[in-house]
């Protein structure tokens, strides 16, 4: 059933937020499907502790019906955890005079931070907003909030111009404050705003029936997929996973020291890790100019994979180069080998009017396995105030086998529309040396894809060994692969 509520808003016409409700699936199945059981077993202290979150909710069937009931079976959190904000004011108790309980909000909360089955039951605070109040009073006005992760299980319907303005406001907000915003893409048709914003993480449901990409301007969305039965209930799994990664980053799991810990919780890093850890479902496909699958994005959320890549640490580029602009891939550049086959990096590249800039990450794959796979994801942002006609700098992602040739990449992701690039390669050769190249286009500031000479990106990478056929390790690998495949799309 579809519930809609029209309200006046900052865009000058009615903003319609739509909520689609479907039954969620058993919590144990979901935990196995997204790698949460493995993470809980390995790191039981990662519960979202110390992370402030927000849950804007569209009015459910009546004005101001948007609130989470702390005592709802599934939520089971103390009332002191919550603050409620709507047009009518702010309240720190439940029930209160600024809104009413929403069954939709309760179900979203159960998956997000519910005490017994939520992904992040240990969050430090929950700010529960009426969605229109959140958009009008905070996003549109660039007013800061305390939440580090925001879950949005709603979509917006309006004129194309107003939806573009809404997306711009979200992009500006993330770029200004570094808030991680996770939004449902919708349950049919084309991907919906605000999940279509560049800097927002758009979530699909892994049962199918979700909205699909590309966006109306040709970009790859959704970004990632999770179970749930409907995108309203898939989205909080990704939001909860983001909260776990933020806690891990804050506590030094990605590397100690203020600079590294800040880099680990940057929204570009969190998005890159979430997308890079996702498991590719059957039928997953992409192209060099469309980096993500139009149905499942980067694949099905696996928080354990993402955590392991965070924990593998930040690794700087082997080399940085700037050469006369050629508008495409440069030859691979030798440099010191990176001592880990998984990890991440938040780094800055500076091109110029005459020169492209590129960072090279060099890896020597050990002998032993029959082959390796590679997943590598590059994320950067649409900056605050960018124009709609030239919204992002162009970054590209290339893979070279340096043992065979320095001249030509063996794979590439070079969309000129997206602020995400992804490589996914199977059958890489043990003993060979590979180079992941991050490339920023140079040229004048009037050129498409060059809106600034300096920009920051996050790169996540994972070279995974495939054991020799017939070995005990191979049998275990096969069993685990089947388990992941079954768990990612349970009935």
C-alpha positions, -999 to +999 in steps of 0.1 A: +000+000+000+013+035-008+009+063+017+015+099+006+014+132+024+015+166+007+032+194+026+044+229+016+082+232+015+112+252+005+110+243-031+080+264-037+055+236-043+043+205-025+069+179-018+053+144-018+071+118+002+060+082-005+065+052+018+061+017+006+055-010+033+062-047+029+069-074+055+105-078+065+122-111+068+136-130+098+165-113+116+187-143+117+185-148+079+193-111+074+223-112+097+238-141+078+230-125+044+250-093+051+280-107+070+268-094+103+270-128+121+307-131+110+314-096+122+297-101+156+317-133+161+350-116+152+344-082+168+315-083+193+322-048+205+313-032+172+277-022+178+277+014+167+288+026+201+297+063+201+279+070+168+251+095+166+224+086+140+193+102+126+160+087+112+139+112+092+105+096+085+078+107+061+044+113+077+026+079+078-011+083+068-015+115+089+004+147+097+032+143+123+028+104+124+065+097+121+078+086+155+097+055+167+082+040+198+112+030+220+092+002+236+082-013+203+090-050+202+121-051+180+133-016+190+135-022+227+157+009+234+155+034+263+134+065+256+164+086+267+181+076+234+156+095+213+149+131+204+118+139+182+118+169+159+089+181+137+072+214+127+055+213+161+088+215+181+113+191+198+106+165+225+129+142+245+101+119+258+077+094+243+048+099+238+049+136+232+031+166+217+053+169+185+042+137+167+027+102+169+040+067+165+045+053+130+046+015+124+069+021+094+093+040+116+093+012+142+101-014+115+129+007+101+143+013+136+142-025+143+166-032+114+188-001+120+195-001+157+169-025+174+184-039+206+182-076+196+182-077+158+194-043+146+227-039+129+239-011+152+221-015+186+247+005+205+243+039+188+247+068+212+217+088+201+188+088+176+173+120+163+139+111+148+127+138+124+096+144+104+111+142+069+097+175+056+111+193+087+145+176+082+146+187+045+133+222+050+150+232+082+183+214+079+192+201+044+180+231+025+194+256+049+228+238+055+221+237+092+244+212+110+230+182+129+248+159+154+241+127+135+270+111+117+248+086+098+213+094+085+188+067+073+161+078+049+135+052+041+114+075+020+114+089-016+104+123-029+080+131-058+079+165-073+087+184-105+121+176-122+134+211-113+124+207-077+139+173-074+172+186-090+172+213-063+166+187-036+195+166-049+218+196-051+209+205-015+218+169-003+251+170-022+260+203-007+251+191+028+273+160+026+302+179+010+299+206+037+295+185+069+308+150+060+275+134+070+268+099+057+233+099+042+218+066+031+185+066+011+160+041-003+158+041-041+121+031-042+101+000-050+096+003-087+103+023-118+134+046-120+156+054-090+140+082-069+153+113-052+171+118-029+189+085-035+198+100-069+220+127-053+257+121-061+269+121-025+241+100-011+243+062-009+212+047-028+200+013-016+180-013-034+163-045-021+179-078-030+145-095-037+140-076-069+111-052-074+133-022-065+137+009-086+164+004-111+190+026-128+203+044-146+192+078-134+175+101-158+209+117-165+225+083-172+244+077-139+248+043-122+223+039-093+215+022-070+248+020-052+243-011-032+217-038-023+205-053+010+178-077+021+146-065+037+115-072+015+112-035+005+138-007+001+124+010+033+137-020+053+168-027+032+181+008+037+186+006+075+209-024+071+232-003+051+229+027+075+236+003+104+267-010+086+279+025+080+275+032+117+296+001+125+324+012+102+323+047+117+327+033+152+356+011+139+372+040+122+369+062+153+384+035+175+415+031+153+406-002+135+416+014+102+449+028+117+458+048+147+462+086+149+438+115+145+445+120+108+440+083+099+409+080+121+394+111+105+401+097+070+386+063+079+352+079+088+351+103+058+319+097+038+339+089+007+359+062+026+328+047+041+310+046+008+340+031-010+343+004+017+306-005+017+305-008-021+338-027-023+328-053+003+295-060-014+290-096-028+282-098-065+249-116-071+242-139-100+238-119-132+257-089-119+272-069-148+287-035-156+307-018-183+336+007-184+312+036-187+285+022-163+305+011-132+276-005-113+248-030-121+215-012-128+196-035-105+220-042-076+246-015-078+279-028-064+262-060-051+248-072-018+260-056+014+286-076+033+296-057+064+323-082+074+341-078+040+339-041+043+353-042+079+382-064+069+392-040+042+390-011+067+411-031+091+437-039+065+446-002+068+453+029+048+480+026+022+494+055+003+500+054-034+532+038-047+538+069-069+522+102-079+527+116-114+516+146-135+522+146-172+509+165-202+472+160-206+462+133-230+426+128-219+430+090-212+450+064-194+488+069-189+512+041-188+516+022-155+543+037-133+567+016-112+568+022-075+572+004-042+549-026-038+520-021-013+524-046+014+488-056+017+464-071-008+434-053+008+429-018+022+419+017+014+433+052+009+418+087+012+441+109-010+442+141-029+452+146-065+461+179-082+460+183-120+465+216-139+455+233-171+481+214-190+486+182-170+467+152-159+475+137-124+475+101-114+483+079-084+496+044-090+491+016-065+514-014-072+508-049-059+530-081-064+506-111-061+521-140-042+524-174-059+503-203-045+466-197-053+453-208-087+443-171-094+432-139-077+401-117-080+401-080-076+374-056-065+384-019-064+361+010-059+368+047-063+345+074-048+347+112-048+321+139-043+302+165-061+315+196-042+294+222-025+280+247-050+289+228-082+268+237-112+243+212-127+259+215-161+294+206-148+288+189-114+320+167-108+356+164-116+364+134-137+384+106-120+390+073-138+402+039-126+426+016-146+442-018-140+475-028-155+494-061-155+529-047-152+545-081-158+531-082-193+529-045-204+532-010-189+514+005-219+478-006-220+453-013-191+437-047-189+406-032-174+392+003-168+362+022-154+359+056-171+324+069-168+323+106-174+290+109-155+295+091-122+314+099-091+319+062-085+342+039-106+346+002-100+369-026-112+359-063-109+383-088-123+387-125-121+415-148-131+445-125-122+478-143-123+498-153-092+533-140-093+525-111-116+526-074-106+495-053-110+490-015-109+457+002-099+459+037-114+437+065-101+436+092-128+423+128-126+417+147-158+436+180-164+426+209-187+412+243-183+384+250-158+361+255-187+365+219-199+339+193-190+349+173-160+374+198-147+357+220-121+388+223-098+424+214-100+426+197-066+401+170-054+400+142-028+390+106-035+387+074-015+400+041-030+391+006-016+408-025-029+408-063-023+428-089-042+413-122-030+431-155-036+413-184-052+428-216-038+442-244-060+415-268-072+411-300-051+429-287-020+413-285+014+414-248+012+396-249-022+369-271-007+364-247+022+365-218-003+338-234-024+317-241+007+320-205+018+312-192-017+280-213-018+271-201+017+275-165+007+256-170-025+227-187-007+227-162+021+227-131-001+193-139-016+174-161+009+138-171+003 
